[in-house]
């Protein structure tokens, strides 16, 4: 830049001569030479006015990459030397700032917290491949020998269905809801009727937003008349607690009930499979018989001398228990269960196997089979709604005609004509095999797996009027071209009567 | 059947020149109104602060104000059962919530003349002793982790953090220690004001 006082300086237009398009001057605020010329034509002659009219030099670099060019252009447009055009206030950054200064320590290992469960070390030593779920690392599957993921998941699925699987469910969100008004609070918040839930019993709970769409789900246990142990999805833990506190503090501050996050207080050791009872029986001081502890029964006791909350619950469709122990005891209790299970074919399994097993039973995952536009009825969860309740969060929205329309997208099962064809999750579902594009889709595939138990692929999909289309053949366009024909079916593919669950 | 009642594996803070991990402790979250606070005070043997963001400690027990109806009670690990029992007796009939969170979180202490400076690498609060005096405690953030921060002495802070964030907080403080200049810390650098 020439330094002679009073010299006329032309602003540099950073584009090749004759090129079409805009010549940008401020690259952060997208101010062009044209904008600056317009400003002067509009009568903004003070550089402070030009700056505010165009926003040139107002980005985070405060004009360090653009001000001199802008001044030159304005100087030319006004026919005045730069000193007469003047300068805007000189501000930080006075020198270039490296991106490292902005990033600070948030890089590498410290880019984000990596949350691990108490049993993480064991899983790593056992060859677990982990997946990220929010900030958590969860074991996805355990590789044995030369297995690939498909083989590992098939082996883990077989083990759970035929013997016993061991699963780390510690990341599930947990909230302890306590106080004389706890049941009132739960009634107002969740769709379910909680008055009828006896102490020592658990029930599947569904939480809606006030727009009536499914927000979260989990198992809710009544530990005492005034104490509930509420579980949430792993990813929903923080926002569900925040929503609860929000309602409590702003809408229902008259209720005598208090919330405490207990997500990390408990290590959760899930034991699932027909031999789960035999594995556990020698370790606990609780009668595990179906008569004494039926499906959805809960008991407090000890495992190897460690205090325990024992939940007889299942996300696999098999006889199952979830052993909750104070988290510091997690690794030792896990090892004890592992040792006791050796005689029963115990097999550690990961989230991928958990996904397959729950899909075989048609159990949904909020956020995968729902997407924020799904009502309980769409998801096939109408049975969970307390019919006689005067209100709950979302009830009023569910009464809108559009929310009850028969052609809403409903969750159904899909069975491909080719049993080996595993559909891509997210694929569209259409009515005709050879329709001309564009086609209005009927819905989309939400979950899709190869089921070892059934010896074929299974899928769940949200399909317009889906439950009225049972046995219809629909089509799923494939990435490779063509379509896969698939028959609409119940989303409960395995043991629909629940005999295994209640064993 | 093995007896595992002593087989605790608490999450480990990495000890550093200024960072000292604290042994496992008993912890409870007590929630309720003023009557609960008063009744619990008798049982716990330590004052339970009514004043916002204040902690009281006596003979190894501590009560930290976390909210208008929420306190964190800390006691030595061996006293957990007796503390819970005393509270249950004292609070019988009073609407309240008492929840065991002894394993939910872990504690460490940061000591030394640079403790506040180190924390400032990740905590947006003013940790000058005039703004954050001894006996003050609050929920806040340390970089991307939620923590409870309690100044127990001029140059000592206690940090309580959920167990799965222990490794992150440890590593963050170690990194902050590596990059904190060791001179001229008595006074804050003068920032030019600008408009």
Interface residues (C-beta under 8 A of the other chain):
Chain A: X89 X91 X92 X104 X105 X106 X109 X110 X112 X113 X114 X115 X116 X117 X118 X135 X136 X176 X178 X179 X180 X256 X257 X258 X259 X260 X261 X262 X263 X264 X265 X266 X282 X283 X303 X304 X305 X306 X326 X327 X328 X329 X330 X331 X332 X333 X336
Chain B: X1 X2 X3 X4 X5 X7 X8 X9 X10 X11 X24 X29 X31 X32 X69 X70 X95 X96 X97 X98 X99 X100 X101 X102 X103 X104 X105 X121 X122 X143 X144 X145 X162 X163 X164 X165 X167 X168 X171 X172 X175 X176 X179 X192 X194 X195
